[in-house]
Amino acid sequence: MSEQPSLIEYPCDFPIKIMGKAQQDFTQIALAIVKFHAPDFDTATMSARTSKNGTYLSLTCTIRATSRAQLDALYQALSSHPSVAVVL
């Protein structure tokens, strides 16, 4: 299986949307994963929205992506965490 060439030029600003249940620690869990893979991420730039019924929370983190491998690892770590429902 050959690897697809990346359509993204690195480094670049790359928004990641993380959705999960609006639990007490969801934001801290998501931020810890993002900061692990993108240590220079500025948490002050994160935006959060709660669903209409308050059940879910959507976080948008725009990181400075340096490589496809970094993005793949970040998406994998977020997607495999039990508190995270969707990563876009």
N, C-alpha and C positions, 0 to 999 in steps of 0.2 A: 504494500500500500504506500503510494507516494504522498508526501505531505504537500498540501495545497499551498501555493504562494500566498503570502499575506496581502490583503487589500489595504491594510493599514500601514501607514508610515510611522515608525517609532523614532523618538519618543513622541507621545501625543496625549492630550487630555481625553480621557475615556470614561463616560458615565456608566455606572453600574447600578441597576435598580434591584434591591433586595426586599423581598416580601415574606412576612411570616405573621404568626399570631402575635397580637399586641400584649405580650407578656412583659413583666417587670424588667427582665434582663435581656430582652431581644436586641435592643440597640447596642448594649455593651458587647454582646456576643458577636454581632455582625461587625462592629468597629474593630474588635480585637483581631478578627480574621483579615479584614481589609488592611489594617496597620501592619500585620505580619507580612503580607505580600507586597504592600506598598508603604514602606516605613515613612515616606515623606508626605503621606496623605494628611491634609489639614482638616481636622474634624469640624472646624468652624464652617467649612463649606458644605457640610452634609445637610440635606433637607429631608424632612420627615412628613408623611401624611398618614392620617388614620382613616380607615374605611368608614363609610357612612354609619354603620352600626357599631363602630369602635372595636370590632373583632380582630381586624388585621392592621398591620403597620407596614408602610412602604417607605424604605430609605433609599435616597439617591446619593451615591458617593462618586464624585468625579475624581479619578486618580490620574496620576501622570504615568501612563503605561510605557514601559521600556521595551517589552518584547511580547511575542505571542505566547511564549512559554510562561511568562509571568501571568498573563490573563488566563491562560488555561488552568494554571495551578490555583489561582484565586477563585475562578468559577467552580472548580472541582471541590475546593475546601468549603465554599459557601453551600453548594448544592448538596454535599454529603452531610451537612450539619442538620440534626433533627429539628431544630427550631426554625430553620429556613424552609419556606414552602416553594418559592420561585425565585430564580435569578435571571434577570434580563440584561 
